[in-house]
Each structure stands twice: as structure tokens, then as C-alpha cells.
């Protein structure tokens, strides 16, 4: 797929395209298109997270998280972009999944200002990230990354969050559907 050039700096663990953070090394690729202000994404994370962890732990799948900024207009501070950029800093600190989960647990209401940068930093500390995380967050190093992720996702046909692809095929964002799709690809029953 062609598209915009990747930002000059992308987070550790990013895909070769730079449009998501890859976790795990399993043979089946599960792509998750998320927005940290999306209440449906929060519901998805809290319900499907354990199933995704099992797929990762059992080396059945690799999971690529694509933090988007669809809902920037639903906050007064471009919260979706800021939270996604903060998740890039967490990836640099090798704590992406822990931080992403914590962002959903502590999700501000849609339409609010969202969490402050100090609030995002506090979640990082609670997720086990070091002072380097706060420095990355304060620098705004990854603020141009979420718009790039979003443009690439839209070019793939993503129109809503959460959107889930299993080996490139869209599936319902439900734990049992994702697990079944991975099993179908691997031939497991």
C-alpha cells in the first residue's frame, strides 16, 4: 500500500510500515485499530484483552495495535493524538500493552478534555515506566505519529474503532470471534 511517508521518528516495536506496534511473534497477525478515547474500544479491551493475551502467550498470534486519532474532535485537547503519542513512548519503554490497557481502564469521558499530560505520565509511572517515558511524553516526540497511523488505517478501509483484522480479514471485535478466526487460519480446532 502506498501512502504518506512515515514520520521521521516512530516508536520501538513498530511494524515495518511504522503504522502500529507489534507484540508477539505468533504466525497469525491480528490487527487492532483503536482510539484511546473510544468507549467501544475500552469495552473491547476489557472484554477481549484476556483472549488476546492467551493468543500471544501460546504463540498463536502476533497482535499489531494501531493507535488512531479519530476522536480528537471529541475532546478539547486532541486527547486521542496525545494518548496515542504517549503509547508510542510506552512502546519505547517496552510497556506498550500495559500502558494501553491502563489508558482504557482510566479512559476519560468522550467529549471531555481528556487526561492532562501529567495524568498520562502518572498512568505511565503506575504501568512501570521510567522517567524516560515522561521525558518522551513532554517532548511531544510522537505527536505526528497518530495522524500517520490514522491515514494509513483509513486507506485500508478502517471507518470505525475498534476494527479487528485477522490475517487481513475483518472480523467482529469479539474475543470468541477473534480466537475462532485465528484457529481457522492455523488449522487448530
C-alpha positions in Angstrom: 0.0 0.0 0.0 1.3 3.4 -0.8 0.5 6.4 1.3 2.1 9.2 3.2 5.7 9.0 4.3 6.2 7.7 7.8 7.1 10.3 10.4 10.9 10.7 10.9 10.6 9.1 14.4 8.5 6.1 15.1 8.2 4.1 18.3 10.1 1.0 19.2 8.4 -2.2 18.1 6.6 -0.6 15.2 5.7 -2.5 12.1 8.0 -2.1 9.0 5.3 0.4 7.7 5.5 2.3 11.0 1.8 2.3 11.5 1.4 0.1 14.5 3.1 -1.6 17.4 3.7 -5.3 17.0 3.5 -7.5 20.1 4.4 -11.2 19.9 5.7 -13.5 17.2 2.9 -15.9 16.5 2.1 -16.9 12.9 -1.3 -15.2 12.7 -1.4 -11.4 12.5 -4.2 -9.7 14.4 -4.5 -6.0 13.7 -6.4 -3.9 16.2 -7.4 -0.3 15.2 -8.2 1.6 18.4 -8.7 5.1 19.7 -7.9 5.6 23.4 -11.0 7.9 23.8 -13.4 5.4 22.1 -15.8 3.9 24.7 -16.3 0.9 22.4 -12.6 0.3 22.3 -12.5 0.4 26.1 -15.2 -2.2 26.2 -13.3 -4.3 23.6 -10.0 -4.1 25.6 -11.7 -5.1 28.9 -13.6 -8.0 27.4 -11.2 -9.3 24.7 -7.9 -8.5 26.3 -7.5 -11.8 28.2 -8.2 -13.8 25.0 -5.6 -11.7 23.1 -3.1 -12.3 25.9 -3.7 -16.1 25.6 -3.1 -16.0 21.9 0.1 -14.1 22.5 1.2 -16.3 25.4 0.5 -19.5 23.4 2.5 -18.1 20.3 -0.6 -18.4 18.2 -0.8 -14.8 17.1 1.1 -11.6 16.9 -1.0 -8.5 17.7 -0.5 -5.2 16.0 -2.0 -2.2 17.8 -2.8 0.8 15.6 -3.5 3.8 17.9 -5.6 6.2 15.9 -6.9 9.7 16.5 -10.4 9.5 15.1 -11.9 11.2 18.2 -9.6 14.2 18.5 -12.7 16.4 17.9 -14.4 14.7 20.8 -12.1 16.4 23.3 -10.9 19.9 23.7 -7.2 18.9 23.8 -6.7 16.5 20.9 -6.7 13.7 23.6 -6.7 10.8 21.1 -3.5 12.1 19.5 -1.8 12.8 22.8 -2.7 9.4 24.3 -1.6 7.6 21.1 1.6 9.5 21.1 2.1 8.6 24.8 1.6 5.0 23.9 4.5 5.3 21.5 6.6 6.5 24.4 5.4 3.4 26.3 6.5 1.2 23.4 10.0 2.7 23.7 9.9 1.7 27.4 8.8 -1.9 26.5 5.5 -1.5 28.3 3.1 -0.8 25.4 0.4 -3.3 26.2 0.4 -2.5 30.0 0.1 1.2 29.2 -2.6 0.8 26.6 -4.6 -1.3 29.0 -4.2 1.3 31.7 -5.3 4.1 29.3 -8.5 2.2 28.7 -9.1 1.5 32.4 -8.6 5.2 33.1 -10.4 6.4 30.0 -11.9 9.9 30.3 -15.4 10.5 29.0 -15.9 11.2 25.4 -16.4 15.0 24.9 -14.2 15.9 27.9 -10.7 17.5 27.7 -9.2 14.1 28.4 -6.4 13.4 30.7 -3.7 16.0 31.1 -0.1 15.2 30.2 0.6 14.9 33.9 -2.3 12.4 34.1 -0.8 10.4 31.2 2.6 10.5 32.9 1.1 9.2 36.1 -0.5 6.3 34.3 2.9 5.6 32.9 4.5 5.5 36.3 1.8 3.2 37.5 2.4 0.9 34.5 6.1 0.7 35.4 7.6 3.2 33.0 10.7 5.2 34.0 11.5 8.9 33.8 12.5 8.4 30.2 8.8 7.9 29.5 7.9 11.3 31.0 10.7 13.0 29.1 9.4 11.4 25.8 5.9 12.5 26.6 7.0 16.0 27.5 9.0 16.3 24.2 6.0 15.5 22.1 8.2 13.2 20.1 5.4 11.1 18.7 2.6 13.7 18.2 2.9 13.3 14.4 2.7 9.5 14.6 -1.1 9.1 15.3 -2.2 11.1 12.3 0.0 8.9 10.1 -1.4 5.7 11.7 -4.9 7.1 11.0 -4.3 8.0 7.4 -2.9 4.5 6.7 -5.8 2.9 8.5 -8.4 4.9 6.5 -6.6 3.9 3.3 -7.1 0.2 4.4 -10.8 0.8 4.8 -11.0 1.3 8.5 -14.0 3.5 9.2 -14.6 2.9 12.9 -12.9 1.8 16.1 -12.4 -0.8 17.2 -11.7 -2.6 14.0 -10.1 -6.0 14.0 -8.4 -7.9 11.1 -7.2 -11.4 11.3 -4.6 -12.1 8.6 -6.1 -9.1 6.7 -9.8 -10.2 7.0 -12.1 -8.0 9.1 -13.8 -9.9 12.0 -16.2 -8.8 14.7 -14.3 -7.2 17.6 -15.3 -10.0 20.0 -12.9 -12.4 21.8 -14.6 -15.6 20.7 -14.7 -14.5 17.0 -11.0 -13.5 17.0 -10.0 -16.7 18.7 -12.0 -18.8 16.2 -10.6 -16.9 13.3 -7.0 -17.5 14.5 -7.8 -21.2 15.0 -9.2 -21.4 11.5 -6.0 -19.9 10.0 -3.8 -22.2 11.9 -6.0 -25.2 11.3 -6.4 -25.8 15.1 -9.8 -27.0 16.4 
